[in-house]
Amino acid sequence: MIKKVLQLAFIVSLSAVTQTLRAQQTDSVAIRHSTVKILTDEQYNAILNGDDVNNLAYVAKLYRYPYPDQILKYRTHLKLSPQQITRLNEINATLKMKKTEVGLSVVQNERMIDSLFRTRRINESVIVFYTNRYGLYQGEYRGALLIACYNSRKVLNPVQLNQFNELLNHN
């Protein structure tokens, strides 16, 4: 029974990755339609885009640890050096990669839960397994956000950090 569930999970996961990658390649700007029945288009796009809809990086924002793209937006005002810009771009690229990776994993997980309920192959241990995986993905996502904010702040010198905070207060 478990072997069949795992085989089904593997097949559904491969199908999910293929469909998601096709959707991303063909239409990266427009809203994609959810390929998972239990996710609305809005939820599906937020997950795949890595949007912080649950405000998981609030603690970083509260204590002035900015996202790398926020700092890059003010690169001329802050007089960032080429090395700082390169480092912030690296942090930003890592964050985007992690958001995409986690987003795809969450969609695959939701697709599997949907499939198991739809096919009536669900039981308590399977529910616990997949909901624990979801918690793992949520933690991985939050960790990626907070690490990016932490590393972004380290790139700035104290003068630039004060200037950045002043720019945020005026906008």
N, C-alpha and C positions, 0 to 999 in steps of 0.2 A: 504494500500500500504506500509506504513512504517512498520507495523507489519510484513508483509511478508518479507520485506528486512531485518529486524532484525532477523527473524527466519532463513532466508538463511545465514545471517552473522554468527549466532551461529553455525549452522551445518557445514559451511565451516571452521570456527575456530577450532571446535573440530577435524575435519578431518585433518586440518593442523598440529595441535599439535601432533596427533597420528603419522602421517607420519614423521614429523620432529624428534620426539623422537625415532622412529624405525630406522631412518637413522643414528642418533647419536649413538645408541646402537650397531648397526651392523658394523659400519665403522667409528670410531672416528678419524682415522689417514688419511685415503685416502680422496680424493676429492669426495664430495657428488654431485650427479646430482640434479640440481634445480627441485623442484616440483612445481615451479611457472613459468608459461610461460613467464612472463615479466621480469624475473630475469635470467641473465646468470649464469652458474655454478660458475664463479669467484665471481660475486656479492653475490650470495646465500651463498657461503662458507665464504666470508668475513663478511657478516652480522651475520651468526650463530657463527662464531669464535670470534666475537667482535673485529675484526681488526679495528684499528683507521685509516681508509683509507682517511678520510678528515682532519687528523691532528688536531683533536679537543683539544688535550692536549698540543698543541704547547706552549701555554703561560706557562704552568708548566715546560716544558723542557727548555724554554728560561731563566727562572728565577731559575733554578736548584732545581726543586721539582721533584725528581725521582719516577719512578714506583717502587712498592715494589719488584718485581722480579729482577729489575736491582740491587737493593741493596743486595738482597739475593745472587746474583751471586758473589759478592765480600765479602761474610760473613767472610771468613778467613782473608783477607787483612784488613778488618775494625775491626776485633776482636769483632764481635757482641756478646752480652751476650745471654744466652738462652731465657731470657725474650724478648729481642729485636727480636730475630728470631721468637719466638711465635707470637708476635704482628704483624710483617711483614707478616707472613703466614696467619694470620687472615685477614689482610687488603687485601692481594692477593686473598684469597678465596671469600671474599665479592665482590671484583671487578669482578672476574670470574663469580660468580653467577649473578650479575647484568648484565654483558655483555650477558650472555646466556638468561636471562629473556627478555631483551630489543630486542635481536636478534630474538627470537621467536615471539615477538609481532610485529616486523617490517615485518617478513615473513608473518604472519597472515594478517596483514594490506594489504600488496602487493597482497596476494592471493585474498582477498576480492575485491580490486580494479579491479584486473584481471577478477574475476567472474562477477562483476557488469557490466563491459564494454562488456564482452563476451555475457552475457545474455540480453544485452540492457536494463538493469534496472537502469541505471545511470541517475542522474540529477545533477544540480548545487549544491544543498544543500548537497547531498551525497558526491560529490567531495570535497566540503569544509570540511565536517566532517572528511573524511579519511585523507586528507592532513594535517589538523590541528592535528590529532592524530599522524601522522608521525613526525610533528614538536615537539610534546610532547615527543615522544620516543627519538628523537635526543637530546633534552635538558636533558632528564634523563640520557642518555648515557654519554654526556659530563660532567654532574655533577658527575657521578660515577667515571670517569677518574680523574677529578680534585680533588675530595675528597680523592681518593686513593693516589695521589701524595702528597697532602697536609699532610695527616696523616703519610705517609711514611717518609717525611722529619722530622716530629716531633719526630720520634722514634730515630733518630740519635742525638748524642751530637755534639757540634761544631767541635771538633777534627775529629770525624768520617766524618762529612759532608765535611770538607776540604779535607780529604783523599779521599773521594769518588769523589769529583770534580777533584782532581788531577788524579785519575785513569781514569776518563772519558776523560780528556784532552790528556792522553797518548795513548788511544785506539781509 
